[in-house]
């Protein structure tokens, strides 16, 4: 899920299902302009756990997958 706000254009861009209905309604009530856009971006991550093992994850929006060695 990605949400993005910038000063110009004055709008919040959100991926489908990026915000729940109640949040969207409240933001609109406060005067914010929200534009829903198709998904963009792709994030992948490797973390070091407390026991110093590595864990990886791939963003389901992309084509990647976690791999080990």
Secondary structure, 3 states (H helix, E strand, C coil): CCEEEECCCCEEEEECCCCCHHHHHHHHHCCCCEEEECCCCCCEEEEECCCCCEEEEECCCCCCCCCCC
